[in-house]
Amino acid sequence: MRKLFRKGERVRSKIDGKVMEVLKYLKSNLVEVKWFDLDSKEVRMKKIKEDKLSKAA
């Protein structure tokens, strides 16, 4: 299993450009991430494929 990102690392979504934090790897290509939603002022969690993420600058 390849791991491009480490736990706690900041990544950028290629889908909508949000900056997220890596929580953990679920499967070989699935990553659980969290981000802060400005509209509802809540922390959101989501499972995204590793291919849809890139390192945040």
C-alpha positions in Angstrom: 0.0 0.0 0.0 1.4 3.4 -1.0 1.0 6.3 1.3 1.5 9.7 -0.2 0.5 11.6 2.9 1.1 11.3 6.6 -1.3 11.8 9.5 -1.7 15.4 10.4 -0.4 16.7 7.0 -2.2 19.5 5.2 -3.5 18.6 1.7 -5.5 20.4 -0.9 -8.5 18.8 -2.6 -8.4 18.8 -6.4 -12.2 18.7 -6.6 -13.0 22.1 -4.9 -9.6 23.4 -3.6 -10.3 23.2 0.1 -7.4 22.7 2.4 -7.9 19.7 4.6 -6.0 17.7 7.3 -5.3 14.0 6.9 -6.7 11.9 9.8 -6.0 8.3 8.7 -5.8 5.9 5.9 -8.9 3.6 5.7 -8.0 1.4 2.7 -5.2 1.2 0.2 -6.5 4.3 -1.7 -9.0 5.9 0.7 -8.1 8.7 3.1 -10.2 10.2 5.9 -9.8 14.0 6.1 -11.3 16.9 8.1 -11.7 20.6 7.3 -13.5 23.6 8.8 -16.7 24.6 7.1 -16.9 28.4 7.1 -20.6 28.5 6.3 -21.8 26.4 9.2 -18.7 27.0 11.4 -18.3 23.3 12.0 -15.5 20.7 11.6 -16.5 18.3 8.8 -15.0 14.9 8.0 -15.0 13.1 4.7 -13.5 10.0 3.0 -11.7 10.9 -0.2 -9.7 8.9 -2.7 -6.0 9.6 -2.5 -5.8 10.5 -6.2 -8.1 13.5 -5.6 -5.7 15.1 -3.1 -2.4 17.0 -3.5 0.1 18.5 -1.1 -0.9 22.0 0.2 1.6 24.8 -0.3 
